[in-house]
Amino acid sequence: MQNEPYIWRCDLQPQYEKYKAEIDIAIEKVLHSGRYTLGGQVENFEARFAAYLGCRYAVGVGNATDGLILAMQSLEIGPGDEVITTPFTAIPTGAAIVCAGARPVFVDIDPDTFLIDIARIPEYITPRTKAILPVHLFGNVVDIEQLREQVPAHIAIIEDAAQSHGSTIAGTQSGTLGDLGVFSFYPTKNLGGYGDGGMVVTERKDLADRLKLLRNYGLVDKDHIVLNGCNSRLDELQAAVLSVKLEHLDDMNRARNHIAQRYLQELRHLDLVPQHLAEGVVSNYHVFSVRMTTGRSELMHHLEKAGIQTNVYYELPLHLQQANAYLNYHKGAMPAAEALCREIIALPMYPELPQHYQSRVIQAVNAF
Ligand SMILES: Cc1ncc(COP(=O)(O)O)c(C=O)c1O
């Protein structure tokens, strides 16, 4: 055991090595072009990403946190408005709502799918509710069509698809079913760049037009703004890299699925409960997280000693974060999310994870 290589929860280096030839050419082309922001690479990648998803408009932005903020701003959501979301998600989902000036309203999760419990959302709708912000967590997909049937038409649905590139529900790509969908290209994501990046997608031309203004100060030409926006542009280098990797996304997601199927078939520990995929979902397995109903920290310690890194997404739900104390939630308010935070553990998962590493993970867990 001692001399075996350490297994990272997520290792990005093998992916660069695998696609190095194509990526290096793409990067060099940008460097020689003399054009580094909002040029042909961004336009090309936006078109290709929209075609991949089967949606009409895609607007590249600096990162998905900005993408969520700009999505809300494009809908004119701001102070005095409420946005309903899940407490069991990455920090930026909630932070984006606050940064847009609105108030997050949390609805507890379904303990099996780890996703927002859409059946409970109607209880939380008030006259101030402007949007629902469901998160396709770890690659599992919220049933947006079912959600749409449960909320009045004037309430927007913004999909946080930061973790779900290529995940589908009933054959449709996640991120394309709501009014807006927001993707992250942070390096660890299923489609990851070598820096920050994000994309907002929509079927609505009015929203796409506003997003293009909002990401670039509101400029209509060199000297004139028609609204006050920010600087949140996807850059040419990231767009060029992402165009290369988009061609391999389905293969990479298939590789993740093979690993997940192996884990699901061969992990035998009785206290391990996998994330239940919602009806009709094909997950991209962004993260392979399971619930360890007893002894999570002991299992993590055991795996670390066997040279295997694990991680916890997420330690603390958003409603109990210090920054959100002003929202006046108390411990016990979201029991399903709070229990999951105590039990969740992520095992190594990345497309290039070698088979013998997978075997080592399985053997180590089963020996616990
Ligand atoms: C669910 C979720 N939403 C939003 C984000 C924000 O993405 P970015 O890092 O591109 O701002 C992330 C990334 O961590 C995420 O996992």
The ligand as an SDF file (V2000), in Angstrom:
LIG
                    3D

 16 16  0  0  0  0  0  0  0  0999 V2000
  -23.7310   24.4690   -8.3080 C   0  0  0  0  0  0  0  0  0  0  0  0
  -22.7670   25.5650   -8.6660 C   0  0  0  0  0  0  0  0  0  0  0  0
  -23.2470   26.7760   -8.9870 N   0  0  0  0  0  0  0  0  0  0  0  0
  -22.4340   27.7900   -9.3380 C   0  0  0  0  0  0  0  0  0  0  0  0
  -21.0750   27.6250   -9.3610 C   0  0  0  0  0  0  0  0  0  0  0  0
  -20.2140   28.7900   -9.7030 C   0  0  0  0  0  0  0  0  0  0  0  0
  -19.3630   28.5520  -10.7800 O   0  0  0  0  0  0  0  0  0  0  0  0
  -18.0980   29.4610  -11.0580 P   0  0  0  0  0  0  0  0  0  0  0  0
  -16.9690   28.9120  -10.2680 O   0  0  0  0  0  0  0  0  0  0  0  0
  -17.8780   29.3190  -12.5470 O   0  0  0  0  0  0  0  0  0  0  0  0
  -18.4390   30.8620  -10.6940 O   0  0  0  0  0  0  0  0  0  0  0  0
  -20.5300   26.3800   -9.0450 C   0  0  0  0  0  0  0  0  0  0  0  0
  -19.0700   26.1680   -9.0540 C   0  0  0  0  0  0  0  0  0  0  0  0
  -18.4850   25.8130   -8.0700 O   0  0  0  0  0  0  0  0  0  0  0  0
  -21.3910   25.3210   -8.6800 C   0  0  0  0  0  0  0  0  0  0  0  0
  -20.9170   24.1100   -8.3600 O   0  0  0  0  0  0  0  0  0  0  0  0
  1  2  1  0
  2  3  1  0
  2 15  2  0
  3  4  2  0
  4  5  1  0
  5  6  1  0
  5 12  2  0
  6  7  1  0
  7  8  1  0
  8  9  2  0
  8 10  1  0
  8 11  1  0
 12 13  1  0
 12 15  1  0
 13 14  2  0
 15 16  1  0
M  END
$$$$
